[in-house]
Amino acid sequence: MAQQGLQKEEKSLGDLFSELAGETGTLVRQEIALAQVEISRKASKVGTNVGSLAVGGAVGYAGFLAILAGVIMGLAYFMPAWLAALIVGAVVAAVSYFMISSALTNLKNTELTPTESVDSIKEDAKWLKNQVS
């Protein structure tokens, strides 16, 4: 009678593999969702830096046009117009350079690999290996 109770509680090999397959499918879906969230977060950060890069370039260009015209005309009273244009152009170019180089540095330092997902998948593979063994 005790053996019959044990046999009823034990699952068949087919049931165990079916359960393992179901859990593995759920696990894979969860890992994919995690990877999507992680990649979306990193893509958003890259998008922000690309936006800063574009704004930096536009600000540099707009600054070049506006300041160049106004300041060159003002400096032309004290020095030759060509020298005034050279000085103003150098200052605006320096500001633009620093804005663009800062954005490029941030883009280069952005890690795009979904490291959390990769680590989690490695842990899941170990778990699955232990379940099958």
C-alpha positions, 0 to 999 in steps of 0.5 A, a space after each residue: 500500500 505504501 508503494 502505491 502512494 509513492 508511485 502516485 506521487 512520482 511523475 513519469 519521465 514524459 511528464 517531467 520532460 514536458 514540465 521541463 520543456 514548458 518551464 524552458 519555454 517560459 524562461 526563454 520568453 522571459 530572457 528575450 523580454 529582459 534583453 529587449 528592455 536592456 537593449 531599449 534602455 541602451 538605445 535610448 542612451 545612444 539616441 540622447 547622445 546622437 541628439 546632443 551631437 546634432 544639437 552641438 553641430 547645429 549650435 556651432 553652425 548657428 553660432 558661426 553665422 550669427 556671431 560671425 556677422 555681428 562681432 566681425 562688424 564690431 571688431 572691424 572698427 578696431 582691426 582689419 576685417 579679415 583679422 576680426 573674422 579669423 578671431 571670431 571664427 576660431 572661438 566659435 569653432 572651438 566651442 563647437 569642437 568641444 561640444 561635438 567631441 564630448 558627445 562622441 566620447 559619450 557615444 564611444 563609451 556606451 556599451 551596447 552588449 546586453 550584459 545582464 541578459 547574457 549573464 542571465 542566459 548563462 545562469 539559465 543554461 547551467 540550471 537547465 544542464 543541472 535539470 537534465 543531468 
